[in-house]
Amino acid sequence: MARSGAIEKAAKALATAGGIAHVAFFSLFAFRVVTSSPLGKAANIVFAVLALVGLATEFVGYSLIRYGGRTPARKYGYYAIAVSTGLAAVLLAAASWATS
């Protein structure tokens, strides 16, 4: 039981940090949409939308873990947070590769 509690706390902390990261990525790419060339605008719009998708995935994952109880839905919350964390890694690579 204690192990499950520790995993739950870690997943919630990861979801919180991931949510903050996705908001920062969205802000970065939204700013780049305003200041970039037409080709850069298209890429930055795609990345900004991906940041919003990641934020929504974090929210759903956190909610499933918090309110899922001991149901199988909680497992999907862990998966959602893992997918969103992977998406944040892709956005980090895109942010460092694509300069304004």
C-alpha positions as CSV (number, residue, x, y, z in Angstrom):
1,M,0.0,0.0,0.0
2,A,2.8,2.4,0.8
3,R,4.4,1.7,-2.5
4,S,1.3,2.6,-4.4
5,G,1.0,5.8,-2.4
6,A,4.6,6.8,-3.3
7,I,4.0,6.1,-6.9
8,E,0.8,8.2,-6.8
9,K,2.6,11.1,-5.2
10,A,5.4,10.9,-7.8
11,A,3.0,10.8,-10.7
12,K,1.1,13.8,-9.3
13,A,4.3,15.8,-8.9
14,L,5.4,14.8,-12.4
15,A,1.9,15.9,-13.7
16,T,2.2,19.3,-12.0
17,A,5.7,19.9,-13.3
18,G,4.7,18.8,-16.8
19,G,1.7,21.1,-16.7
20,I,3.9,24.0,-15.9
21,A,6.4,23.0,-18.7
22,H,3.5,22.7,-21.3
23,V,2.3,26.2,-20.4
24,A,5.9,27.5,-20.8
25,F,6.2,25.7,-24.2
26,F,2.9,27.1,-25.4
27,S,3.9,30.6,-24.4
28,L,7.2,30.2,-26.2
29,F,5.8,28.9,-29.4
30,A,2.9,31.4,-29.4
31,F,5.4,34.2,-29.2
32,R,7.4,32.7,-32.0
33,V,4.2,32.6,-34.2
34,V,4.0,36.3,-33.9
35,T,7.7,37.0,-34.6
36,S,8.6,34.4,-37.2
37,S,8.6,34.0,-41.0
38,P,5.6,32.3,-42.7
39,L,7.3,28.9,-42.8
40,G,8.3,29.3,-39.1
41,K,4.7,30.3,-38.3
42,A,3.3,27.0,-39.5
43,A,5.8,24.9,-37.5
44,N,5.3,27.0,-34.4
45,I,1.5,26.8,-34.6
46,V,1.9,23.0,-34.8
47,F,4.2,23.0,-31.7
48,A,1.9,25.4,-29.8
49,V,-1.1,23.1,-30.5
50,L,1.0,20.1,-29.3
51,A,1.8,22.0,-26.1
52,L,-1.9,22.5,-25.5
53,V,-2.6,18.8,-26.2
54,G,0.1,17.9,-23.7
55,L,-1.4,20.2,-21.1
56,A,-4.8,18.6,-21.6
57,T,-3.3,15.1,-21.4
58,E,-1.6,16.1,-18.1
59,F,-4.9,17.3,-16.7
60,V,-6.7,14.2,-17.7
61,G,-4.0,12.0,-16.3
62,Y,-3.9,13.9,-13.0
63,S,-7.7,13.7,-12.7
64,L,-7.8,10.0,-13.4
65,I,-5.1,9.4,-10.7
66,R,-6.8,11.6,-8.2
67,Y,-10.4,10.6,-8.7
68,G,-10.0,7.1,-10.2
69,G,-9.8,5.4,-6.8
70,R,-8.7,1.8,-7.1
71,T,-10.3,1.3,-10.5
72,P,-8.5,0.4,-13.7
73,A,-9.0,4.0,-14.9
74,R,-6.1,5.0,-12.6
75,K,-3.7,3.0,-14.8
76,Y,-4.7,5.1,-17.8
77,G,-3.9,8.2,-15.8
78,Y,-0.4,7.0,-15.4
79,Y,-0.2,6.3,-19.1
80,A,-1.5,9.8,-19.9
81,I,1.1,11.4,-17.7
82,A,3.9,9.3,-19.3
83,V,2.7,10.2,-22.9
84,S,2.6,13.9,-21.9
85,T,6.1,13.7,-20.5
86,G,7.3,12.2,-23.7
87,L,5.6,15.0,-25.6
88,A,7.3,17.6,-23.4
89,A,10.6,16.0,-24.3
90,V,9.8,16.4,-28.0
91,L,8.8,20.0,-27.5
92,L,12.0,20.7,-25.6
93,A,14.0,19.3,-28.5
94,A,11.9,21.4,-30.9
95,A,12.3,24.5,-28.8
96,S,16.1,24.2,-28.7
97,W,16.4,23.2,-32.4
98,A,14.1,25.8,-33.9
99,T,15.3,29.2,-33.1
100,S,13.1,32.2,-33.8
